Amino acid sequence: MRDWIERLGDIEPLEDAVFDAGLVAEMQAHAARTRARPVRFSTPTFKEYDSQEIKGCGKNAFPAFSITGGACALDCDHCKAKILEPMIPATKPEELDRKVRDLVMLQGLQGFLLSGGSNRRNEIRYDKFYPVIEGLKRDFPEMRIAIHTALTDVAGAKRMEAAGVDTAMMDVIGAQETIEQVYHLQRPVEDFEATLAALSATKMEISPHIVIGLHYGQLLGEERALEMVARYPTKALVLVVVMPFYATPGTFATVPADDVGRIFLRARQVLPDRDVLLGCARPAGMHKRITDAYAVMAGLDGIAFPAEGAVAVADMIGRPWEQAHACCSIKLGQGESLRAGCAA
C-alpha cells in the first residue's frame, strides 16, 4: 500500500497542496493508535457552511450569543473583537431569555454558546444572566449550554456550575509576553492555570482552548499551555490557529501549516486519552485544507467547519467520521451526529 504522502495527491482538493513528507510519515507511524477514533465534523449553526463533502444545517440548532454585543474592553491584537460580530447580541437577560425560547419554538434549538467581550482584567460579567440559564435548564432540561469563561476564580466557577452550565471554555496562554503584548493584560500565566484549576473542580465539562501562533504568528508558550492542560481532568482540548485577517496589517505572520501540524501531533501525544479538537478559527484557503488534513492524520477527534478534502483524508486513512450541528466543544447526546441532514 502506498504511503499517505503519495495518496494525498489523489484527493482533488489537495492536489496542489504541499505537505511536509517527514511530518506526514510521523503521523502515519502513529496511525495504529488513532485509526479507530472517529473524527467528528462539527458544523455549528452560528455560521453558514457548505462543502462538496458535507452540508451545513439550515436550522439555528446551536447558535452563539454575546452578552456585550460586539464590545470588548481588551481589544486584543489578534481579535479586535471581530470574533463577536457573527454572534447574536443579547445584552440584557430578558433579551437572551426571549431569543432562546423563540429559537426553541421556531427552529428546534438544542443548545447554545454564551460569550461576550471581556473587561480589562479579562473577565466577563455573566452574573445577571445566570437566573436566565437556570430557568432555561428547568424548562428545557435537555438543552446544552456552553460558556466562554474568560478568567475566573473558584467562586465564579461554582456560580456557573450552579446555574446549569454544561461546558466551560477558556483560553490557556503559556507565555507572559503574549498575555502582556497581545492581550494588553497585566495578569500572570498562573492566573490562567488557576482558572483552569477552579473550573476543573466543578462538575462542568471543561474544554480549554489554545490559540496556536497567538504571539504575532510565532510559536511561543504552546508547549507550556499543553502541559498546563495535561495537569487537569478536562473533557477536551480545543486548538485554534491565530487568524491575521482580524489583526492590524503587518502585525501578525501566518503560522506555517506544517508548524500547526506539529502542534497537533504533540497535543495528541500529551493528551492521548482525551478529545483534542480543531476549533473554528484558522486561516482560510489552501492553508486550511492542509491544516485540516494534518488534523485528521494526527488523530484529532473533531474539526469545526472542515475544509474541502478533510472527509476524503479520513476515508483515505480508514478513520470513521460523523457530523454534528453543534459547537465542537459540546456534545448534544446520542442521535445528534449525522452524515447528512439536520439535527432535529
Secondary structure as GFF3:
##gff-version 3
##sequence-region A 1 344
A	DSSP	alpha_helix	4	7	.	.	.	ID=ss1
A	DSSP	three_ten_helix	8	10	.	.	.	ID=ss2
A	DSSP	three_ten_helix	12	14	.	.	.	ID=ss3
A	DSSP	alpha_helix	21	29	.	.	.	ID=ss4
A	DSSP	alpha_helix	31	34	.	.	.	ID=ss5
A	DSSP	beta_strand	39	42	.	.	.	ID=ss6
A	DSSP	beta_strand	64	66	.	.	.	ID=ss7
A	DSSP	three_ten_helix	82	84	.	.	.	ID=ss8
A	DSSP	beta_strand	88	89	.	.	.	ID=ss9
A	DSSP	alpha_helix	93	107	.	.	.	ID=ss10
A	DSSP	beta_strand	111	115	.	.	.	ID=ss11
A	DSSP	three_ten_helix	127	129	.	.	.	ID=ss12
A	DSSP	alpha_helix	130	139	.	.	.	ID=ss13
A	DSSP	beta_strand	144	148	.	.	.	ID=ss14
A	DSSP	alpha_helix	154	163	.	.	.	ID=ss15
A	DSSP	beta_strand	167	169	.	.	.	ID=ss16
A	DSSP	alpha_helix	176	181	.	.	.	ID=ss17
A	DSSP	alpha_helix	189	200	.	.	.	ID=ss18
A	DSSP	beta_strand	205	206	.	.	.	ID=ss19
A	DSSP	beta_strand	209	212	.	.	.	ID=ss20
A	DSSP	alpha_helix	222	230	.	.	.	ID=ss21
A	DSSP	beta_strand	236	241	.	.	.	ID=ss22
A	DSSP	three_ten_helix	244	246	.	.	.	ID=ss23
A	DSSP	alpha_helix	257	270	.	.	.	ID=ss24
A	DSSP	beta_strand	275	278	.	.	.	ID=ss25
A	DSSP	alpha_helix	286	298	.	.	.	ID=ss26
A	DSSP	beta_strand	302	304	.	.	.	ID=ss27
A	DSSP	alpha_helix	310	317	.	.	.	ID=ss28
A	DSSP	beta_strand	321	324	.	.	.	ID=ss29
###
